[in-house]
Amino acid sequence: MIYKLPVTIKLYGREYIARCEPLRATATGDNPDEALKNLREAIDEMIREFGREEVFQDVSPETEVRVLEVSV
């Protein structure tokens, strides 16, 4: 099954933090790609530890993810 998950990546100090709010998962890296890779690994570990049903209980595979840009 494929899930579409919203992920935010922000620079904090000298490291990037990737966060997937629906799964309550977070990972860091030296650059955005590494933070995203580490987040994927963290989610894989969560699935091994708790099972797919538990990890994705609040996420529907039909969820559509989009980016909204707001100019202020």
C-alpha angles and dihedrals in degrees: 000000000000121000125193108218129187112234128186121201120195135173113238114180105310100339137066120235120207115198132186104192099190090058095034088232127147135179137170136218144168090253136015094264093051092047090052092047090050091048090054089051091049091052091048089052091049089053092050091048102042106014131251096272093055095045095047098036093117096041127080120208087225092062112125117213121206137167119238116199117201123190115207 
